[in-house]
Amino acid sequence: MVLTVYDDTRGVGRCRSCDAVITWFELTSGKRHPFNGRDPVYLQTDSDPATARLIGHLDAKDSHFTTCPQSAVWRRRR
């Protein structure tokens, strides 16, 4: 699975549960999402033709929700 993010929304922080370094991005769906490490590696990049914003495609396996021991606490209910 691939998650699509806007590159210009990148922000580095730390997980409040496990204190790991994470990078936050805004998904193209509008939601914020944490990824492991300072510099997640894009599988592919392209540009949004309407806004010229750089769009990155990240492997969902790099999502911090897959590795954080407390990830269930932070998931939002639908």
N, CA, C, O and CB atoms as a CASP TS submission, in Angstrom:
PFRMAT TS
TARGET T0000
AUTHOR 0000-0000-0000
METHOD Language model
MODEL 1
PARENT N/A
ATOM      1  N   MET     1       0.844  -1.175   0.000  1.00  0.00           N
ATOM      2  CA  MET     1       0.000   0.000   0.000  1.00  0.00           C
ATOM      3  C   MET     1       0.891   1.241   0.000  1.00  0.00           C
ATOM      4  O   MET     1       1.943   1.263   0.639  1.00  0.00           O
ATOM      5  CB  MET     1      -0.961  -0.003   1.221  1.00  0.00           C
ATOM      6  N   VAL     2       0.465   2.248  -0.709  1.00  0.00           N
ATOM      7  CA  VAL     2       1.225   3.490  -0.819  1.00  0.00           C
ATOM      8  C   VAL     2       0.385   4.641  -0.284  1.00  0.00           C
ATOM      9  O   VAL     2      -0.806   4.741  -0.579  1.00  0.00           O
ATOM     10  CB  VAL     2       1.649   3.756  -2.289  1.00  0.00           C
ATOM     11  N   LEU     3       1.016   5.514   0.509  1.00  0.00           N
ATOM     12  CA  LEU     3       0.349   6.713   1.011  1.00  0.00           C
ATOM     13  C   LEU     3       0.911   7.920   0.273  1.00  0.00           C
ATOM     14  O   LEU     3       2.125   8.043   0.110  1.00  0.00           O
ATOM     15  CB  LEU     3       0.534   6.864   2.558  1.00  0.00           C
ATOM     16  N   THR     4       0.039   8.799  -0.168  1.00  0.00           N
ATOM     17  CA  THR     4       0.431   9.956  -0.963  1.00  0.00           C
ATOM     18  C   THR     4       0.392  11.205  -0.093  1.00  0.00           C
ATOM     19  O   THR     4      -0.620  11.494   0.545  1.00  0.00           O
ATOM     20  CB  THR     4      -0.489  10.119  -2.196  1.00  0.00           C
ATOM     21  N   VAL     5       1.514  11.953  -0.071  1.00  0.00           N
ATOM     22  CA  VAL     5       1.652  13.104   0.823  1.00  0.00           C
ATOM     23  C   VAL     5       2.085  14.347   0.056  1.00  0.00           C
ATOM     24  O   VAL     5       2.658  14.253  -1.029  1.00  0.00           O
ATOM     25  CB  VAL     5       2.659  12.799   1.936  1.00  0.00           C
ATOM     26  N   TYR     6       1.801  15.513   0.634  1.00  0.00           N
ATOM     27  CA  TYR     6       2.323  16.768   0.113  1.00  0.00           C
ATOM     28  C   TYR     6       3.673  17.031   0.771  1.00  0.00           C
ATOM     29  O   TYR     6       3.763  17.086   1.997  1.00  0.00           O
ATOM     30  CB  TYR     6       1.329  17.949   0.369  1.00  0.00           C
ATOM     31  N   ASP     7       4.720  17.193  -0.032  1.00  0.00           N
ATOM     32  CA  ASP     7       6.072  17.378   0.497  1.00  0.00           C
ATOM     33  C   ASP     7       6.206  18.651   1.324  1.00  0.00           C
ATOM     34  O   ASP     7       6.969  18.671   2.290  1.00  0.00           O
ATOM     35  CB  ASP     7       7.071  17.405  -0.637  1.00  0.00           C
ATOM     36  N   ASP     8       5.489  19.707   0.972  1.00  0.00           N
ATOM     37  CA  ASP     8       5.648  20.989   1.670  1.00  0.00           C
ATOM     38  C   ASP     8       4.979  21.021   3.047  1.00  0.00           C
ATOM     39  O   ASP     8       4.966  22.064   3.701  1.00  0.00           O
ATOM     40  CB  ASP     8       5.084  22.099   0.820  1.00  0.00           C
ATOM     41  N   THR     9       4.427  19.892   3.491  1.00  0.00           N
ATOM     42  CA  THR     9       3.811  19.828   4.820  1.00  0.00           C
ATOM     43  C   THR     9       4.696  19.075   5.813  1.00  0.00           C
ATOM     44  O   THR     9       4.271  18.809   6.937  1.00  0.00           O
ATOM     45  CB  THR     9       2.437  19.158   4.735  1.00  0.00           C
ATOM     46  N   ARG    10       5.900  18.735   5.420  1.00  0.00           N
ATOM     47  CA  ARG    10       6.829  17.950   6.243  1.00  0.00           C
ATOM     48  C   ARG    10       7.173  18.679   7.533  1.00  0.00           C
ATOM     49  O   ARG    10       7.466  19.874   7.522  1.00  0.00           O
ATOM     50  CB  ARG    10       8.111  17.642   5.462  1.00  0.00           C
ATOM     51  N   GLY    11       7.134  17.948   8.648  1.00  0.00           N
ATOM     52  CA  GLY    11       7.524  18.489   9.943  1.00  0.00           C
ATOM     53  C   GLY    11       8.065  17.384  10.828  1.00  0.00           C
ATOM     54  O   GLY    11       7.444  16.330  10.955  1.00  0.00           O
ATOM     55  N   VAL    12       9.223  17.615  11.443  1.00  0.00           N
ATOM     56  CA  VAL    12       9.860  16.595  12.280  1.00  0.00           C
ATOM     57  C   VAL    12       9.463  16.800  13.737  1.00  0.00           C
ATOM     58  O   VAL    12       9.366  17.934  14.207  1.00  0.00           O
ATOM     59  CB  VAL    12      11.403  16.638  12.127  1.00  0.00           C
ATOM     60  N   GLY    13       9.236  15.702  14.444  1.00  0.00           N
ATOM     61  CA  GLY    13       8.882  15.755  15.856  1.00  0.00           C
ATOM     62  C   GLY    13       9.234  14.451  16.533  1.00  0.00           C
ATOM     63  O   GLY    13      10.015  13.655  16.013  1.00  0.00           O
ATOM     64  N   ARG    14       8.651  14.242  17.695  1.00  0.00           N
ATOM     65  CA  ARG    14       8.850  13.004  18.448  1.00  0.00           C
ATOM     66  C   ARG    14       7.495  12.451  18.839  1.00  0.00           C
ATOM     67  O   ARG    14       6.563  13.198  19.137  1.00  0.00           O
ATOM     68  CB  ARG    14       9.736  13.239  19.707  1.00  0.00           C
ATOM     69  N   CYS    15       7.402  11.139  18.833  1.00  0.00           N
ATOM     70  CA  CYS    15       6.179  10.460  19.248  1.00  0.00           C
ATOM     71  C   CYS    15       5.978  10.685  20.744  1.00  0.00           C
ATOM     72  O   CYS    15       6.915  10.530  21.527  1.00  0.00           O
ATOM     73  CB  CYS    15       6.238   8.935  18.916  1.00  0.00           C
ATOM     74  N   ARG    16       4.764  11.051  21.140  1.00  0.00           N
ATOM     75  CA  ARG    16       4.480  11.284  22.559  1.00  0.00           C
ATOM     76  C   ARG    16       4.376   9.999  23.365  1.00  0.00           C
ATOM     77  O   ARG    16       4.376  10.041  24.595  1.00  0.00           O
ATOM     78  CB  ARG    16       3.202  12.064  22.702  1.00  0.00           C
ATOM     79  N   SER    17       4.287   8.867  22.698  1.00  0.00           N
ATOM     80  CA  SER    17       4.191   7.590  23.398  1.00  0.00           C
ATOM     81  C   SER    17       5.537   6.901  23.553  1.00  0.00           C
ATOM     82  O   SER    17       5.910   6.507  24.658  1.00  0.00           O
ATOM     83  CB  SER    17       3.243   6.678  22.673  1.00  0.00           C
ATOM     84  N   CYS    18       6.277   6.751  22.442  1.00  0.00           N
ATOM     85  CA  CYS    18       7.519   5.975  22.488  1.00  0.00           C
ATOM     86  C   CYS    18       8.766   6.833  22.293  1.00  0.00           C
ATOM     87  O   CYS    18       9.879   6.307  22.323  1.00  0.00           O
ATOM     88  CB  CYS    18       7.486   4.897  21.435  1.00  0.00           C
ATOM     89  N   ASP    19       8.607   8.137  22.095  1.00  0.00           N
ATOM     90  CA  ASP    19       9.700   9.101  21.958  1.00  0.00           C
ATOM     91  C   ASP    19      10.559   8.895  20.709  1.00  0.00           C
ATOM     92  O   ASP    19      11.667   9.427  20.639  1.00  0.00           O
ATOM     93  CB  ASP    19      10.575   9.033  23.170  1.00  0.00           C
ATOM     94  N   ALA    20      10.080   8.143  19.733  1.00  0.00           N
ATOM     95  CA  ALA    20      10.814   7.953  18.481  1.00  0.00           C
ATOM     96  C   ALA    20      10.741   9.219  17.635  1.00  0.00           C
ATOM     97  O   ALA    20       9.771   9.971  17.722  1.00  0.00           O
ATOM     98  CB  ALA    20      10.255   6.745  17.695  1.00  0.00           C
ATOM     99  N   VAL    21      11.763   9.454  16.816  1.00  0.00           N
ATOM    100  CA  VAL    21      11.753  10.569  15.876  1.00  0.00           C
ATOM    101  C   VAL    21      10.788  10.220  14.749  1.00  0.00           C
ATOM    102  O   VAL    21      10.870   9.144  14.157  1.00  0.00           O
ATOM    103  CB  VAL    21      13.193  10.869  15.322  1.00  0.00           C
ATOM    104  N   ILE    22       9.872  11.142  14.460  1.00  0.00           N
ATOM    105  CA  ILE    22       8.895  10.930  13.394  1.00  0.00           C
ATOM    106  C   ILE    22       8.829  12.161  12.507  1.00  0.00           C
ATOM    107  O   ILE    22       9.207  13.260  12.913  1.00  0.00           O
ATOM    108  CB  ILE    22       7.501  10.608  13.978  1.00  0.00           C
ATOM    109  N   THR    23       8.348  11.962  11.305  1.00  0.00           N
ATOM    110  CA  THR    23       8.097  13.065  10.379  1.00  0.00           C
ATOM    111  C   THR    23       6.615  13.067  10.058  1.00  0.00           C
ATOM    112  O   THR    23       6.041  12.053   9.659  1.00  0.00           O
ATOM    113  CB  THR    23       8.960  12.937   9.074  1.00  0.00           C
ATOM    114  N   TRP    24       6.007  14.235  10.242  1.00  0.00           N
ATOM    115  CA  TRP    24       4.582  14.396   9.948  1.00  0.00           C
ATOM    116  C   TRP    24       4.417  14.916   8.531  1.00  0.00           C
ATOM    117  O   TRP    24       5.192  15.756   8.073  1.00  0.00           O
ATOM    118  CB  TRP    24       3.907  15.354  10.964  1.00  0.00           C
ATOM    119  N   PHE    25       3.414  14.419   7.847  1.00  0.00           N
ATOM    120  CA  PHE    25       3.026  14.908   6.522  1.00  0.00           C
ATOM    121  C   PHE    25       1.517  15.041   6.483  1.00  0.00           C
ATOM    122  O   PHE    25       0.803  14.396   7.252  1.00  0.00           O
ATOM    123  CB  PHE    25       3.529  13.956   5.390  1.00  0.00           C
ATOM    124  N   GLU    26       1.041  15.878   5.586  1.00  0.00           N
ATOM    125  CA  GLU    26      -0.389  15.911   5.276  1.00  0.00           C
ATOM    126  C   GLU    26      -0.598  14.987   4.088  1.00  0.00           C
ATOM    127  O   GLU    26       0.036  15.143   3.044  1.00  0.00           O
ATOM    128  CB  GLU    26      -0.899  17.382   4.969  1.00  0.00           C
ATOM    129  N   LEU    27      -1.494  14.022   4.260  1.00  0.00           N
ATOM    130  CA  LEU    27      -1.863  13.155   3.149  1.00  0.00           C
ATOM    131  C   LEU    27      -2.658  13.971   2.144  1.00  0.00           C
ATOM    132  O   LEU    27      -3.227  15.002   2.500  1.00  0.00           O
ATOM    133  CB  LEU    27      -2.679  11.922   3.638  1.00  0.00           C
ATOM    134  N   THR    28      -2.706  13.532   0.908  1.00  0.00           N
ATOM    135  CA  THR    28      -3.502  14.254  -0.088  1.00  0.00           C
ATOM    136  C   THR    28      -4.987  14.214   0.252  1.00  0.00           C
ATOM    137  O   THR    28      -5.772  14.970  -0.321  1.00  0.00           O
ATOM    138  CB  THR    28      -3.270  13.666  -1.479  1.00  0.00           C
ATOM    139  N   SER    29      -5.378  13.344   1.172  1.00  0.00           N
ATOM    140  CA  SER    29      -6.771  13.298   1.639  1.00  0.00           C
ATOM    141  C   SER    29      -7.070  14.405   2.647  1.00  0.00           C
ATOM    142  O   SER    29      -8.228  14.660   2.979  1.00  0.00           O
ATOM    143  CB  SER    29      -7.072  11.937   2.265  1.00  0.00           C
ATOM    144  N   GLY    30      -5.992  15.069   3.139  1.00  0.00           N
ATOM    145  CA  GLY    30      -6.172  16.156   4.093  1.00  0.00           C
ATOM    146  C   GLY    30      -5.836  15.791   5.531  1.00  0.00           C
ATOM    147  O   GLY    30      -5.740  16.676   6.381  1.00  0.00           O
ATOM    148  N   LYS    31      -5.654  14.511   5.820  1.00  0.00           N
ATOM    149  CA  LYS    31      -5.322  14.091   7.186  1.00  0.00           C
ATOM    150  C   LYS    31      -3.816  14.172   7.424  1.00  0.00           C
ATOM    151  O   LYS    31      -3.025  14.031   6.492  1.00  0.00           O
ATOM    152  CB  LYS    31      -5.825  12.657   7.450  1.00  0.00           C
ATOM    153  N   ARG    32      -3.425  14.398   8.684  1.00  0.00           N
ATOM    154  CA  ARG    32      -2.009  14.394   9.079  1.00  0.00           C
ATOM    155  C   ARG    32      -1.625  12.963   9.432  1.00  0.00           C
ATOM    156  O   ARG    32      -2.433  12.211   9.978  1.00  0.00           O
ATOM    157  CB  ARG    32      -1.740  15.368  10.294  1.00  0.00           C
ATOM    158  N   HIS    33      -0.369  12.586   9.112  1.00  0.00           N
ATOM    159  CA  HIS    33       0.055  11.205   9.331  1.00  0.00           C
ATOM    160  C   HIS    33       1.531  11.158   9.695  1.00  0.00           C
ATOM    161  O   HIS    33       2.338  11.840   9.063  1.00  0.00           O
ATOM    162  CB  HIS    33      -0.216  10.349   8.083  1.00  0.00           C
ATOM    163  N   PRO    34       1.913  10.351  10.719  1.00  0.00           N
ATOM    164  CA  PRO    34       3.315  10.242  11.125  1.00  0.00           C
ATOM    165  C   PRO    34       4.044   9.106  10.395  1.00  0.00           C
ATOM    166  O   PRO    34       3.488   8.030  10.174  1.00  0.00           O
ATOM    167  CB  PRO    34       3.403  10.025  12.633  1.00  0.00           C
ATOM    168  N   PHE    35       5.293   9.374  10.029  1.00  0.00           N
ATOM    169  CA  PHE    35       6.158   8.364   9.413  1.00  0.00           C
ATOM    170  C   PHE    35       7.432   8.249  10.222  1.00  0.00           C
ATOM    171  O   PHE    35       7.853   9.215  10.858  1.00  0.00           O
ATOM    172  CB  PHE    35       6.477   8.717   7.934  1.00  0.00           C
ATOM    173  N   ASN    36       8.053   7.077  10.207  1.00  0.00           N
ATOM    174  CA  ASN    36       9.268   6.822  10.970  1.00  0.00           C
ATOM    175  C   ASN    36      10.459   7.601  10.427  1.00  0.00           C
ATOM    176  O   ASN    36      10.635   7.728   9.216  1.00  0.00           O
ATOM    177  CB  ASN    36       9.580   5.341  10.969  1.00  0.00           C
ATOM    178  N   GLY    37      11.279   8.124  11.348  1.00  0.00           N
ATOM    179  CA  GLY    37      12.541   8.755  10.978  1.00  0.00           C
ATOM    180  C   GLY    37      12.429  10.199  10.541  1.00  0.00           C
ATOM    181  O   GLY    37      11.334  10.749  10.424  1.00  0.00           O
ATOM    182  N   ARG    38      13.578  10.800  10.302  1.00  0.00           N
ATOM    183  CA  ARG    38      13.645  12.199   9.875  1.00  0.00           C
ATOM    184  C   ARG    38      13.384  12.394   8.395  1.00  0.00           C
ATOM    185  O   ARG    38      12.760  13.377   7.995  1.00  0.00           O
ATOM    186  CB  ARG    38      14.983  12.765  10.213  1.00  0.00           C
ATOM    187  N   ASP    39      13.851  11.474   7.589  1.00  0.00           N
ATOM    188  CA  ASP    39      13.752  11.621   6.138  1.00  0.00           C
ATOM    189  C   ASP    39      13.211  10.367   5.472  1.00  0.00           C
ATOM    190  O   ASP    39      13.978   9.597   4.895  1.00  0.00           O
ATOM    191  CB  ASP    39      15.105  11.963   5.556  1.00  0.00           C
ATOM    192  N   PRO    40      11.906  10.151   5.542  1.00  0.00           N
ATOM    193  CA  PRO    40      11.343   8.997   4.840  1.00  0.00           C
ATOM    194  C   PRO    40      11.668   9.086   3.342  1.00  0.00           C
ATOM    195  O   PRO    40      11.686  10.176   2.770  1.00  0.00           O
ATOM    196  CB  PRO    40       9.803   8.918   5.063  1.00  0.00           C
ATOM    197  N   VAL    41      11.919   7.959   2.729  1.00  0.00           N
ATOM    198  CA  VAL    41      12.315   7.916   1.320  1.00  0.00           C
ATOM    199  C   VAL    41      11.087   7.707   0.448  1.00  0.00           C
ATOM    200  O   VAL    41      10.320   6.761   0.630  1.00  0.00           O
ATOM    201  CB  VAL    41      13.353   6.795   1.072  1.00  0.00           C
ATOM    202  N   TYR    42      10.924   8.620  -0.507  1.00  0.00           N
ATOM    203  CA  TYR    42       9.801   8.500  -1.440  1.00  0.00           C
ATOM    204  C   TYR    42      10.034   7.356  -2.411  1.00  0.00           C
ATOM    205  O   TYR    42      11.147   7.161  -2.899  1.00  0.00           O
ATOM    206  CB  TYR    42       9.591   9.812  -2.208  1.00  0.00           C
ATOM    207  N   LEU    43       8.987   6.608  -2.687  1.00  0.00           N
ATOM    208  CA  LEU    43       9.040   5.579  -3.721  1.00  0.00           C
ATOM    209  C   LEU    43       8.999   6.246  -5.092  1.00  0.00           C
ATOM    210  O   LEU    43       9.586   5.757  -6.057  1.00  0.00           O
ATOM    211  CB  LEU    43       7.867   4.567  -3.563  1.00  0.00           C
ATOM    212  N   GLN    44       8.297   7.367  -5.154  1.00  0.00           N
ATOM    213  CA  GLN    44       8.104   8.095  -6.401  1.00  0.00           C
ATOM    214  C   GLN    44       7.646   9.503  -6.043  1.00  0.00           C
ATOM    215  O   GLN    44       7.055   9.709  -4.983  1.00  0.00           O
ATOM    216  CB  GLN    44       7.068   7.374  -7.338  1.00  0.00           C
ATOM    217  N   THR    45       7.906  10.463  -6.904  1.00  0.00           N
ATOM    218  CA  THR    45       7.384  11.816  -6.716  1.00  0.00           C
ATOM    219  C   THR    45       6.744  12.291  -8.017  1.00  0.00           C
ATOM    220  O   THR    45       7.108  11.850  -9.107  1.00  0.00           O
ATOM    221  CB  THR    45       8.511  12.794  -6.267  1.00  0.00           C
ATOM    222  N   ASP    46       5.800  13.182  -7.880  1.00  0.00           N
ATOM    223  CA  ASP    46       5.237  13.868  -9.033  1.00  0.00           C
ATOM    224  C   ASP    46       4.684  15.197  -8.567  1.00  0.00           C
ATOM    225  O   ASP    46       4.783  15.536  -7.388  1.00  0.00           O
ATOM    226  CB  ASP    46       4.136  13.015  -9.724  1.00  0.00           C
ATOM    227  N   SER    47       4.112  15.940  -9.471  1.00  0.00           N
ATOM    228  CA  SER    47       3.635  17.276  -9.164  1.00  0.00           C
ATOM    229  C   SER    47       2.138  17.358  -9.404  1.00  0.00           C
ATOM    230  O   SER    47       1.617  16.782 -10.359  1.00  0.00           O
ATOM    231  CB  SER    47       4.376  18.325 -10.001  1.00  0.00           C
ATOM    232  N   ASP    48       1.450  18.083  -8.522  1.00  0.00           N
ATOM    233  CA  ASP    48       0.020  18.321  -8.699  1.00  0.00           C
ATOM    234  C   ASP    48      -0.126  19.367  -9.809  1.00  0.00           C
ATOM    235  O   ASP    48       0.329  20.498  -9.641  1.00  0.00           O
ATOM    236  CB  ASP    48      -0.667  18.801  -7.349  1.00  0.00           C
ATOM    237  N   PRO    49      -0.742  19.018 -10.923  1.00  0.00           N
ATOM    238  CA  PRO    49      -0.830  19.960 -12.044  1.00  0.00           C
ATOM    239  C   PRO    49      -1.595  21.251 -11.728  1.00  0.00           C
ATOM    240  O   PRO    49      -1.332  22.292 -12.331  1.00  0.00           O
ATOM    241  CB  PRO    49      -1.484  19.282 -13.205  1.00  0.00           C
ATOM    242  N   ALA    50      -2.522  21.183 -10.801  1.00  0.00           N
ATOM    243  CA  ALA    50      -3.326  22.365 -10.475  1.00  0.00           C
ATOM    244  C   ALA    50      -2.570  23.354  -9.601  1.00  0.00           C
ATOM    245  O   ALA    50      -2.749  24.564  -9.736  1.00  0.00           O
ATOM    246  CB  ALA    50      -4.605  21.948  -9.778  1.00  0.00           C
ATOM    247  N   THR    51      -1.720  22.845  -8.698  1.00  0.00           N
ATOM    248  CA  THR    51      -1.052  23.731  -7.736  1.00  0.00           C
ATOM    249  C   THR    51       0.468  23.726  -7.838  1.00  0.00           C
ATOM    250  O   THR    51       1.129  24.554  -7.212  1.00  0.00           O
ATOM    251  CB  THR    51      -1.444  23.346  -6.348  1.00  0.00           C
ATOM    252  N   ALA    52       1.029  22.809  -8.613  1.00  0.00           N
ATOM    253  CA  ALA    52       2.483  22.640  -8.759  1.00  0.00           C
ATOM    254  C   ALA    52       3.149  22.198  -7.454  1.00  0.00           C
ATOM    255  O   ALA    52       4.363  22.340  -7.310  1.00  0.00           O
ATOM    256  CB  ALA    52       3.114  23.945  -9.239  1.00  0.00           C
ATOM    257  N   ARG    53       2.387  21.672  -6.512  1.00  0.00           N
ATOM    258  CA  ARG    53       2.953  21.148  -5.261  1.00  0.00           C
ATOM    259  C   ARG    53       3.584  19.790  -5.524  1.00  0.00           C
ATOM    260  O   ARG    53       3.066  18.994  -6.307  1.00  0.00           O
ATOM    261  CB  ARG    53       1.862  21.036  -4.152  1.00  0.00           C
ATOM    262  N   LEU    54       4.724  19.529  -4.854  1.00  0.00           N
ATOM    263  CA  LEU    54       5.386  18.239  -4.969  1.00  0.00           C
ATOM    264  C   LEU    54       4.624  17.211  -4.144  1.00  0.00           C
ATOM    265  O   LEU    54       4.319  17.435  -2.973  1.00  0.00           O
ATOM    266  CB  LEU    54       6.863  18.330  -4.510  1.00  0.00           C
ATOM    267  N   ILE    55       4.323  16.086  -4.774  1.00  0.00           N
ATOM    268  CA  ILE    55       3.611  15.000  -4.119  1.00  0.00           C
ATOM    269  C   ILE    55       4.564  13.817  -4.009  1.00  0.00           C
ATOM    270  O   ILE    55       5.194  13.422  -4.990  1.00  0.00           O
ATOM    271  CB  ILE    55       2.309  14.613  -4.901  1.00  0.00           C
ATOM    272  N   GLY    56       4.665  13.255  -2.806  1.00  0.00           N
ATOM    273  CA  GLY    56       5.507  12.084  -2.586  1.00  0.00           C
ATOM    274  C   GLY    56       4.656  10.869  -2.297  1.00  0.00           C
ATOM    275  O   GLY    56       3.582  10.964  -1.704  1.00  0.00           O
ATOM    276  N   HIS    57       5.156   9.730  -2.727  1.00  0.00           N
ATOM    277  CA  HIS    57       4.479   8.468  -2.487  1.00  0.00           C
ATOM    278  C   HIS    57       5.343   7.665  -1.526  1.00  0.00           C
ATOM    279  O   HIS    57       6.483   7.327  -1.844  1.00  0.00           O
ATOM    280  CB  HIS    57       4.220   7.684  -3.822  1.00  0.00           C
ATOM    281  N   LEU    58       4.801   7.359  -0.348  1.00  0.00           N
ATOM    282  CA  LEU    58       5.531   6.648   0.699  1.00  0.00           C
ATOM    283  C   LEU    58       4.922   5.273   0.940  1.00  0.00           C
ATOM    284  O   LEU    58       3.705   5.097   0.871  1.00  0.00           O
ATOM    285  CB  LEU    58       5.538   7.463   2.001  1.00  0.00           C
ATOM    286  N   ASP    59       5.781   4.309   1.221  1.00  0.00           N
ATOM    287  CA  ASP    59       5.325   2.960   1.541  1.00  0.00           C
ATOM    288  C   ASP    59       4.609   2.999   2.888  1.00  0.00           C
ATOM    289  O   ASP    59       5.125   3.571   3.848  1.00  0.00           O
ATOM    290  CB  ASP    59       6.521   1.948   1.568  1.00  0.00           C
ATOM    291  N   ALA    60       3.443   2.405   2.961  1.00  0.00           N
ATOM    292  CA  ALA    60       2.671   2.387   4.206  1.00  0.00           C
ATOM    293  C   ALA    60       3.424   1.663   5.322  1.00  0.00           C
ATOM    294  O   ALA    60       3.125   1.883   6.496  1.00  0.00           O
ATOM    295  CB  ALA    60       1.312   1.720   3.975  1.00  0.00           C
ATOM    296  N   LYS    61       4.383   0.816   4.993  1.00  0.00           N
ATOM    297  CA  LYS    61       5.191   0.127   6.003  1.00  0.00           C
ATOM    298  C   LYS    61       6.050   1.112   6.791  1.00  0.00           C
ATOM    299  O   LYS    61       6.496   0.796   7.894  1.00  0.00           O
ATOM    300  CB  LYS    61       6.081  -0.932   5.343  1.00  0.00           C
ATOM    301  N   ASP    62       6.289   2.314   6.234  1.00  0.00           N
ATOM    302  CA  ASP    62       7.066   3.346   6.928  1.00  0.00           C
ATOM    303  C   ASP    62       6.208   4.194   7.862  1.00  0.00           C
ATOM    304  O   ASP    62       6.727   5.083   8.538  1.00  0.00           O
ATOM    305  CB  ASP    62       7.752   4.242   5.918  1.00  0.00           C
ATOM    306  N   SER    63       4.913   3.935   7.908  1.00  0.00           N
ATOM    307  CA  SER    63       4.016   4.649   8.808  1.00  0.00           C
ATOM    308  C   SER    63       4.402   4.347  10.251  1.00  0.00           C
ATOM    309  O   SER    63       4.693   3.200  10.591  1.00  0.00           O
ATOM    310  CB  SER    63       2.539   4.260   8.541  1.00  0.00           C
ATOM    311  N   HIS    64       4.406   5.365  11.094  1.00  0.00           N
ATOM    312  CA  HIS    64       4.756   5.138  12.492  1.00  0.00           C
ATOM    313  C   HIS    64       3.704   4.289  13.201  1.00  0.00           C
ATOM    314  O   HIS    64       3.996   3.664  14.220  1.00  0.00           O
ATOM    315  CB  HIS    64       4.927   6.469  13.215  1.00  0.00           C
ATOM    316  N   PHE    65       2.498   4.266  12.673  1.00  0.00           N
ATOM    317  CA  PHE    65       1.456   3.436  13.267  1.00  0.00           C
ATOM    318  C   PHE    65       1.788   1.949  13.186  1.00  0.00           C
ATOM    319  O   PHE    65       1.238   1.163  13.958  1.00  0.00           O
ATOM    320  CB  PHE    65       0.132   3.703  12.585  1.00  0.00           C
ATOM    321  N   THR    66       2.667   1.541  12.279  1.00  0.00           N
ATOM    322  CA  THR    66       3.020   0.118  12.155  1.00  0.00           C
ATOM    323  C   THR    66       4.065  -0.304  13.172  1.00  0.00           C
ATOM    324  O   THR    66       4.212  -1.499  13.428  1.00  0.00           O
ATOM    325  CB  THR    66       3.529  -0.178  10.756  1.00  0.00           C
ATOM    326  N   THR    67       4.810   0.648  13.771  1.00  0.00           N
ATOM    327  CA  THR    67       5.898   0.284  14.682  1.00  0.00           C
ATOM    328  C   THR    67       5.711   0.784  16.106  1.00  0.00           C
ATOM    329  O   THR    67       6.348   0.255  17.018  1.00  0.00           O
ATOM    330  CB  THR    67       7.183   0.809  14.153  1.00  0.00           C
ATOM    331  N   CYS    68       4.877   1.766  16.329  1.00  0.00           N
ATOM    332  CA  CYS    68       4.707   2.327  17.671  1.00  0.00           C
ATOM    333  C   CYS    68       3.928   1.346  18.554  1.00  0.00           C
ATOM    334  O   CYS    68       2.850   0.891  18.173  1.00  0.00           O
ATOM    335  CB  CYS    68       3.977   3.697  17.604  1.00  0.00           C
ATOM    336  N   PRO    69       4.473   1.021  19.733  1.00  0.00           N
ATOM    337  CA  PRO    69       3.766   0.085  20.612  1.00  0.00           C
ATOM    338  C   PRO    69       2.431   0.636  21.130  1.00  0.00           C
ATOM    339  O   PRO    69       1.586  -0.139  21.578  1.00  0.00           O
ATOM    340  CB  PRO    69       4.651  -0.276  21.785  1.00  0.00           C
ATOM    341  N   GLN    70       2.231   1.931  21.080  1.00  0.00           N
ATOM    342  CA  GLN    70       0.996   2.552  21.573  1.00  0.00           C
ATOM    343  C   GLN    70       0.103   3.078  20.445  1.00  0.00           C
ATOM    344  O   GLN    70      -0.752   3.928  20.690  1.00  0.00           O
ATOM    345  CB  GLN    70       1.337   3.688  22.519  1.00  0.00           C
ATOM    346  N   SER    71       0.285   2.594  19.230  1.00  0.00           N
ATOM    347  CA  SER    71      -0.443   3.162  18.085  1.00  0.00           C
ATOM    348  C   SER    71      -1.962   3.075  18.225  1.00  0.00           C
ATOM    349  O   SER    71      -2.670   3.961  17.744  1.00  0.00           O
ATOM    350  CB  SER    71      -0.022   2.458  16.817  1.00  0.00           C
ATOM    351  N   ALA    72      -2.470   2.045  18.861  1.00  0.00           N
ATOM    352  CA  ALA    72      -3.922   1.898  19.006  1.00  0.00           C
ATOM    353  C   ALA    72      -4.531   3.028  19.823  1.00  0.00           C
ATOM    354  O   ALA    72      -5.691   3.386  19.619  1.00  0.00           O
ATOM    355  CB  ALA    72      -4.252   0.562  19.655  1.00  0.00           C
ATOM    356  N   VAL    73      -3.763   3.589  20.741  1.00  0.00           N
ATOM    357  CA  VAL    73      -4.241   4.691  21.578  1.00  0.00           C
ATOM    358  C   VAL    73      -4.493   5.948  20.739  1.00  0.00           C
ATOM    359  O   VAL    73      -5.398   6.726  21.040  1.00  0.00           O
ATOM    360  CB  VAL    73      -3.223   4.993  22.696  1.00  0.00           C
ATOM    361  N   TRP    74      -3.705   6.139  19.704  1.00  0.00           N
ATOM    362  CA  TRP    74      -3.764   7.362  18.908  1.00  0.00           C
ATOM    363  C   TRP    74      -4.702   7.283  17.711  1.00  0.00           C
ATOM    364  O   TRP    74      -5.009   8.311  17.106  1.00  0.00           O
ATOM    365  CB  TRP    74      -2.402   7.707  18.431  1.00  0.00           C
ATOM    366  N   ARG    75      -5.164   6.088  17.356  1.00  0.00           N
ATOM    367  CA  ARG    75      -6.072   5.971  16.207  1.00  0.00           C
ATOM    368  C   ARG    75      -7.416   6.585  16.555  1.00  0.00           C
ATOM    369  O   ARG    75      -7.943   6.414  17.654  1.00  0.00           O
ATOM    370  CB  ARG    75      -6.248   4.489  15.783  1.00  0.00           C
ATOM    371  N   ARG    76      -7.940   7.295  15.597  1.00  0.00           N
ATOM    372  CA  ARG    76      -9.258   7.904  15.785  1.00  0.00           C
ATOM    373  C   ARG    76     -10.346   6.914  15.416  1.00  0.00           C
ATOM    374  O   ARG    76     -10.210   6.141  14.468  1.00  0.00           O
ATOM    375  CB  ARG    76      -9.396   9.188  14.946  1.00  0.00           C
ATOM    376  N   ARG    77     -11.426   6.951  16.181  1.00  0.00           N
ATOM    377  CA  ARG    77     -12.575   6.109  15.848  1.00  0.00           C
ATOM    378  C   ARG    77     -13.382   6.785  14.771  1.00  0.00           C
ATOM    379  O   ARG    77     -13.454   8.013  14.711  1.00  0.00           O
ATOM    380  CB  ARG    77     -13.452   5.829  17.091  1.00  0.00           C
ATOM    381  N   ARG    78     -13.983   5.992  13.928  1.00  0.00           N
ATOM    382  CA  ARG    78     -14.819   6.552  12.848  1.00  0.00           C
ATOM    383  C   ARG    78     -16.252   6.625  13.248  1.00  0.00           C
ATOM    384  O   ARG    78     -17.090   7.069  12.464  1.00  0.00           O
ATOM    385  CB  ARG    78     -14.696   5.732  11.586  1.00  0.00           C
TER
END
